[in-house]
């Protein structure tokens, strides 16, 4: 079957990427003429390409006629700043958690309908110390993901649920019941659902307002963690409350 959406002609994306790179890397926003001179492209080609980039919020034209990064770049920069501030506030608490639980501690944030781990502090054990920073984790079979779904920071996954292990929750009904239990007790778990032999506990982290901005979790081999879920959850809840207070203080300082 022929795709109704035809691919752009060869070179179109390269030209767009070249022009976009010139704009976002420049210390001073280039003008239209400067872009033509720098690339050697036809003026009509630069005009069409820049118009497309502008329509898609990748660039914008200033009152002086120069170009700069568009709203998408501004949005990304703001999100990056918020995440960096969150990590800075969370890291000391995560180090304390790692020392007290002797397991690996993770901080995750929502990215659309996925969950991305943005910081990790390892416990003293060799087993379970692989880095997950930068990885997306499935929402339905990770403690961090369940915490973010249960507290409405990530949408419920209505599509087919990926089966990662024999213990993975495979239906929406069982997942909904699990999320309800998580909300009732205040924390989420995974029991060999993401990886065989891996357990985890996760809690929501509230930001400066009342909304959930992240999840904080502890994970480790099942044989070390399975009898300690409630104990670890209590430590995580205390840390999440302290992190919330730190984010409130930071918000007051920056807004004052």
C-alpha positions in Angstrom: 0.0 0.0 0.0 1.4 3.4 -0.9 1.9 5.8 1.9 -0.2 9.0 1.4 2.6 11.0 3.2 5.5 11.3 0.8 9.0 11.7 2.2 10.7 15.0 1.6 13.1 15.2 -1.3 16.7 14.3 -0.7 18.6 17.2 0.9 15.6 19.0 2.3 16.2 17.8 5.9 19.9 18.4 5.6 19.3 22.0 4.5 16.8 22.5 7.3 19.3 21.1 9.9 22.1 23.3 8.6 20.0 26.4 8.8 18.7 25.5 12.3 22.2 24.8 13.5 23.4 28.2 12.3 20.6 29.9 14.2 20.9 28.1 17.6 24.7 28.1 17.7 25.1 31.8 16.9 25.9 34.2 19.7 23.9 36.8 17.8 20.9 35.8 15.8 21.7 35.7 12.1 19.7 37.6 9.6 18.2 36.2 6.4 21.0 37.6 4.3 23.6 36.2 6.6 22.0 32.7 6.4 22.1 32.9 2.6 25.7 34.0 2.6 26.8 31.4 5.1 25.1 28.5 3.3 25.4 29.5 -0.3 21.7 28.4 -0.8 19.3 30.1 -3.1 17.4 32.9 -1.4 14.1 31.1 -2.2 15.3 27.9 -0.6 16.3 29.7 2.6 13.0 31.5 2.6 10.9 28.3 2.3 13.0 26.4 4.8 13.0 29.1 7.4 9.3 29.6 7.0 8.8 25.9 7.6 11.0 26.0 10.7 9.1 29.0 12.0 5.7 27.4 11.5 6.9 24.4 13.6 8.2 26.7 16.4 11.8 25.7 15.9 12.9 29.3 15.0 11.3 32.7 15.4 12.1 36.1 13.8 12.8 39.1 16.1 11.7 42.7 15.5 15.2 43.5 14.1 14.8 40.8 11.5 17.3 38.3 12.9 16.4 34.7 13.8 16.6 32.9 17.1 15.6 29.6 18.6 11.8 29.3 18.7 9.3 28.4 21.5 10.3 24.7 21.4 13.8 25.6 22.4 12.6 27.9 25.1 10.3 25.2 26.5 13.1 22.6 26.4 15.5 25.0 28.2 13.0 25.7 30.9 12.3 22.0 31.4 16.0 21.3 31.5 16.5 24.0 34.2 13.7 22.6 36.3 15.1 19.1 36.0 18.6 20.3 37.0 17.2 22.1 40.0 15.2 19.0 41.0 18.3 16.8 40.7 20.4 19.2 42.8 17.8 19.3 45.5 17.3 15.5 45.5 20.9 14.3 45.3 21.8 14.7 49.0 18.5 13.0 50.0 19.2 10.2 47.5 22.7 9.7 49.0 21.2 9.3 52.4 18.7 6.9 51.2 21.3 4.8 49.5 23.3 4.7 52.7 20.3 3.7 54.8 18.8 1.1 52.5 22.1 -0.2 51.0 20.3 -0.2 47.6 20.2 1.8 44.4 18.1 5.0 44.5 16.5 6.6 41.4 14.8 9.8 40.5 12.5 9.9 37.5 10.4 12.4 35.7 7.6 12.2 33.2 8.4 12.9 29.6 5.2 12.8 27.7 3.7 9.4 28.3 7.0 7.8 29.3 9.2 7.9 32.4 12.8 8.9 32.2 15.4 8.3 35.0 17.3 11.5 35.5 19.5 10.6 38.5 20.9 7.5 40.2 22.8 7.0 43.4 24.2 3.5 43.8 24.2 1.4 47.0 27.3 -0.4 48.2 26.5 -3.7 46.5 27.9 -4.7 43.1 24.8 -6.5 42.1 22.1 -4.0 41.0 24.5 -1.1 40.4 24.1 -0.7 36.6 23.3 2.8 35.5 19.7 3.6 34.3 20.2 7.3 33.9 18.7 8.6 30.7 16.7 5.4 30.1 12.9 5.3 29.6 11.3 2.8 31.9 7.9 1.2 31.2 5.3 2.8 33.3 3.1 -0.3 34.0 5.8 -2.6 35.4 8.2 -0.2 37.2 7.6 1.2 40.7 8.6 4.7 39.4 6.2 4.5 36.5 3.3 3.2 38.7 3.9 6.0 41.2 3.6 8.6 38.4 0.5 7.0 36.9 -1.2 6.6 40.2 -0.7 10.2 41.1 -1.7 11.5 37.6 1.7 12.7 36.4 1.6 10.2 33.5 -1.5 9.0 31.6 -2.7 5.5 32.1 -1.3 3.3 29.4 -4.4 2.2 27.4 -2.6 0.4 24.7 -1.2 -3.2 24.8 0.9 -3.7 27.9 4.4 -5.1 27.1 5.1 -8.3 28.9 8.6 -8.1 30.3 8.6 -11.1 32.6 6.1 -13.8 33.7 5.2 -11.5 36.6 4.3 -8.4 34.5 0.8 -7.2 34.9 -0.8 -8.0 31.6 -4.3 -6.4 31.7 -5.6 -3.0 32.3 -7.9 -4.3 35.1 -5.0 -5.8 37.1 -3.0 -2.6 36.6 -5.9 -0.4 37.8 -6.2 -2.6 40.9 -2.5 -2.3 41.6 -2.6 1.5 41.2 -5.5 1.7 43.6 -3.5 -0.2 46.2 -0.6 2.1 45.6 -2.8 5.2 46.2 -4.3 3.7 49.4 -0.9 3.0 51.0 1.0 6.0 49.4 3.6 4.0 47.5 4.1 1.7 44.5 6.0 -1.5 44.0 7.3 -3.8 41.3 8.0 -7.4 42.1 10.0 -9.0 39.4 7.7 -7.3 36.8 10.4 -5.3 34.9 13.2 -7.7 35.3 13.2 -11.2 36.8 14.8 -11.0 40.3 14.4 -7.2 40.6 12.1 -5.5 43.1 11.5 -1.8 43.5 9.5 0.7 45.6 8.5 4.2 44.3 6.8 7.2 45.8 5.5 10.5 44.2 7.4 13.8 44.7 5.3 16.9 44.8 6.8 20.1 43.4 6.5 23.7 44.7 2.8 23.5 44.0 0.5 20.5 44.8 1.2 18.6 41.6 3.5 15.6 41.3 6.7 16.4 39.4 8.8 13.3 39.9 9.1 9.9 41.5 11.7 8.7 43.9 12.5 5.0 44.2 14.7 2.3 45.5 15.4 -0.9 43.6 17.5 -4.0 44.3 17.5 -7.8 44.0 14.4 -9.5 45.2 16.2 -11.6 47.7 17.4 -8.4 49.5 14.4 -6.2 49.1 11.2 -8.3 49.0 10.7 -8.4 52.8 11.6 -4.7 53.2 9.1 -2.9 51.0 7.2 -1.2 53.8 10.5 -0.2 55.6 12.0 1.3 52.4 8.7 3.0 51.5 8.7 4.8 54.9 12.2 6.1 54.2 11.2 7.2 50.7 8.1 9.0 51.9 10.1 11.0 54.4 12.7 11.9 51.7 9.9 12.9 49.2 8.4 15.2 51.8 11.8 16.8 52.5 12.4 17.2 48.8 9.0 18.8 48.4 9.9 21.3 51.1 13.2 22.0 49.4 11.5 22.7 46.1 9.0 25.1 47.9 11.9 27.0 49.5 13.7 27.3 46.1 10.5 28.5 44.4 10.1 31.2 47.0 13.7 32.3 46.6 13.5 32.5 42.8 10.1 34.2 42.7 11.0 36.7 45.5 
